[in-house]
Amino acid sequence: MKTRITEMLGVEYPIIQGGMHYVGFAELAAAVSNAGGFGIITGLTQGTPEKLKREIERCKEMTEKPFGVNLTFLPSLTPPDYPGLIQAIVDSNIRIVETAGYNPEKYLPPLKDAGIKVIHKCTSIRHSLKAQSIGCDAVSVDGFECGGHPGEDDIPNFILLPRAADELEIPFVASGGMADGRSLVASLAMGAEGINMGTRFIATKEAPVHENVKQALLNATELDTRLVMRPLRNTERVLNNVAVERLLKKEKSLGQDIDFAAIQDEVVGVYPEIMLNGKMDSGVWSCGLVTGLINDVPTVKELIDRIISQAKYLINQRLAEL
Ligand SMILES: Cc1cc2nc3c(=O)[nH]c(=O)nc-3n(C[C@H](O)[C@H](O)[C@H](O)COP(=O)(O)O)c2cc1C
């Protein structure tokens, strides 16, 4: 399968594994790249330039195929060492960086000078156009369905993707709610050059997370995610649990008086307990509506092969015969 994204990334299939905090370790990124997709290591999970360099080295030991690094720009009183992380990426000869969160403009020069291509994750058309205008090479358009931060506009992909196709010149991938060959074919039909998946890749054999996390995805339906931190305009789609219910109650009772300090216990530093130790009620964790389409835990290769063979069937048979 050849699209502008497979050409840009140098991969066989237009399937990207988006950066995921405490999930996007070398094991998962390498498995995705080895299966013909594009794996991404999550930079901030490593935290320091030295650790990120080591994780990239570990990934190189597991795959000879291309893979990337995610850099998420977050509001923080003590920001991570972004220049150092970028230097680690450049020194490690990474060719593709997925940026997310704030406008990445001030961090682009060192990446561009090193010839690195940047895919910026956007939840709106205006942010996608901005990314294009500042020199990003592609965008990952994240619809309202997505796990993580869907933005504040609440536009699902059936509207967002055709809008992106109408407005953008740079290539874009469809992100949020992607699970199978149907997602891929629909995205291509709407003008995307491929798909980006988060939640679906967590329920794979190679995802280096506790079995309880995979089981939670199997148990959940499309009715089981919630939106938290909306009053702070930092909305996150998460899997419901007791911590989420506690947080939503706090949001309701504090009303206009809410600030980040009031809720940080439920959201800060909770990922290691959940992802690595399987303590599922320790806090809130990102999860997409697509959990309603997850019914098994295949290997990454089985998942990607299945997506491609279903997509081929849909294009060559079902659609061709209509
Ligand atoms: C557990 C989890 C953690 C995530 N962490 C990050 C992150 O650190 N940085 C980022 O840019 N996106 C993050 N995302 C978003 C994904 O990269 C991707 O955009 C999103 O999951 C796509 O929606 P989907 O879950 O419906 O596939 C995370 C998603 C999940 C499910």
The ligand as a Tripos MOL2 file, in Angstrom:
@<TRIPOS>MOLECULE
LIG
   31    33     1     0     0
SMALL
NO_CHARGES

@<TRIPOS>ATOM
      1 C1         -2.9550    5.5090   27.3050 C.3       1 LIG1
      2 C2         -2.7330    6.6040   26.2980 C.ar      1 LIG1
      3 C3         -1.6900    7.5040   26.4950 C.ar      1 LIG1
      4 C4         -1.4570    8.5130   25.5720 C.ar      1 LIG1
      5 N1         -0.3810    9.3600   25.7590 N.ar      1 LIG1
      6 C5         -0.0880   10.2840   24.8220 C.ar      1 LIG1
      7 C6          1.0600   11.1010   24.9520 C.ar      1 LIG1
      8 O1          1.8160   11.0130   25.9230 O.2       1 LIG1
      9 N2          1.3160   12.0200   23.9700 N.ar      1 LIG1
     10 C7          0.5000   12.1310   22.8750 C.ar      1 LIG1
     11 O2          0.7920   12.9430   22.0050 O.2       1 LIG1
     12 N3         -0.6010   11.3730   22.7280 N.ar      1 LIG1
     13 C8         -0.9140   10.4520   23.6660 C.ar      1 LIG1
     14 N4         -2.0090    9.6480   23.4940 N.ar      1 LIG1
     15 C9         -2.8420    9.8070   22.2820 C.3       1 LIG1
     16 C10        -2.4460    8.7970   21.1730 C.3       1 LIG1
     17 O3         -1.1640    9.0410   20.6740 O.3       1 LIG1
     18 C11        -3.4240    8.8670   19.9840 C.3       1 LIG1
     19 O4         -3.4290   10.1550   19.4220 O.3       1 LIG1
     20 C12        -4.8400    8.5030   20.3990 C.3       1 LIG1
     21 O5         -4.8170    7.4020   21.2720 O.3       1 LIG1
     22 C13        -5.6880    8.1640   19.1730 C.3       1 LIG1
     23 O6         -6.9730    7.7810   19.5350 O.3       1 LIG1
     24 P1         -7.4100    6.2370   19.7680 P.3       1 LIG1
     25 O7         -7.0310    5.9310   21.1640 O.co2     1 LIG1
     26 O8         -8.8670    6.2700   19.5450 O.co2     1 LIG1
     27 O9         -6.6630    5.3870   18.7820 O.co2     1 LIG1
     28 C14        -2.2890    8.6470   24.4260 C.ar      1 LIG1
     29 C15        -3.3520    7.7530   24.2540 C.ar      1 LIG1
     30 C16        -3.5760    6.7370   25.1620 C.ar      1 LIG1
     31 C17        -4.7190    5.7950   24.9150 C.3       1 LIG1
@<TRIPOS>BOND
     1     1     2 1
     2     2     3 ar
     3     2    30 ar
     4     3     4 ar
     5     4     5 ar
     6     4    28 ar
     7     5     6 ar
     8     6     7 ar
     9     6    13 1
    10     7     8 2
    11     7     9 ar
    12     9    10 ar
    13    10    11 2
    14    10    12 ar
    15    12    13 ar
    16    13    14 ar
    17    14    15 1
    18    14    28 ar
    19    15    16 1
    20    16    17 1
    21    16    18 1
    22    18    19 1
    23    18    20 1
    24    20    21 1
    25    20    22 1
    26    22    23 1
    27    23    24 1
    28    24    25 2
    29    24    26 1
    30    24    27 1
    31    28    29 ar
    32    29    30 ar
    33    30    31 1
@<TRIPOS>SUBSTRUCTURE
     1 LIG1         1 GROUP 0 **** ****
